Amino acid sequence: MRFGLYAPGKTPRTLINKIHREIVLILNLQETRDAMLVEGAEVVYTTPEEFDKFQRAEIVKWTQVIWEAKLQAQ
C-alpha cells in the first residue's frame, strides 16, 4: 500500500518541492522509520512526479478492472 499527499492543482511548484523536501527529512529520521516498522510499514519515498505517474497508472488499471467486472456503484 502506498500513501501520498495531495495538493490543489494550482499549488505553486516551489511549495510542492518545499513540502517534499521536508517530508523526506522526516521520513529519514530513525524515529520515524522505527515507528513505521512497528506498524508493519516500510519507509519508501518517491518524487512528486513518480507518485503522479503511479497514481495515474492505478486509475487506468482499476478503471479497467471495474469495467471488466461490470461493477456499479450502489
N, C-alpha and C positions, 0 to 999 in steps of 0.2 A: 504494500500500500504506500502511496506517496501522498505527501501533504505539501501544500504550497500556499503562498499568499497571493491575493488578488488586489488590484487597484483599479480605479476607474480608467477607462480607455484614454482619457486625455491627461493622465498624470504625467508630468514632465519626466523625461528620461533621466535627468540628473537626480531627481528624487528617487526614482526606482533604483538607480545604481547605488545611491547612498544607503537606502534600506537594505539592499542586497549585501553590501559590504558589512553593515552592522550585524546582519543575521549570520553571515559566515563567521564573523568573530565570535558570536555567541555559540554557534554550533561547534566551534573548535575548542571551546572551554572543556577541560576534562570533567568538570562538574556536570555540564550539560550532557556529555556523552555517557557518563556513568548513570545519570538519572534516566536517560532514554533506554539504556541497556537493561535496567531493572524492569522497565515496562515491555521488554522484548523488542525494542526498536533499535535500528542501526542508523547512525547519522550519515547521510549521503546527501550532498547538495549539488545543484547544477547552476548554470547561468539562467537568467530570466529567459533568454532566447531558447535554451534547451528545454526548459519547462513548458514554454509556449508550444514548441514543436510536439512534445509529448502529449500535452492536453489536446491539441488539435487531432493527433492520431487516435487518441482514445475516443474522441467524439465520433470520428468516422467509423472506428471499429464497433463501438456499441450501438451506433445507429443501424449498422448493417445487421447486427445480432437481433435487434428489436424488429426490424423489417422481416428478416427471415423467419423469426419465431411468430410473426404476426401478433405481437403483443400490443395491447391497447391500454391506455390509462383508464382507471376505474374511478 
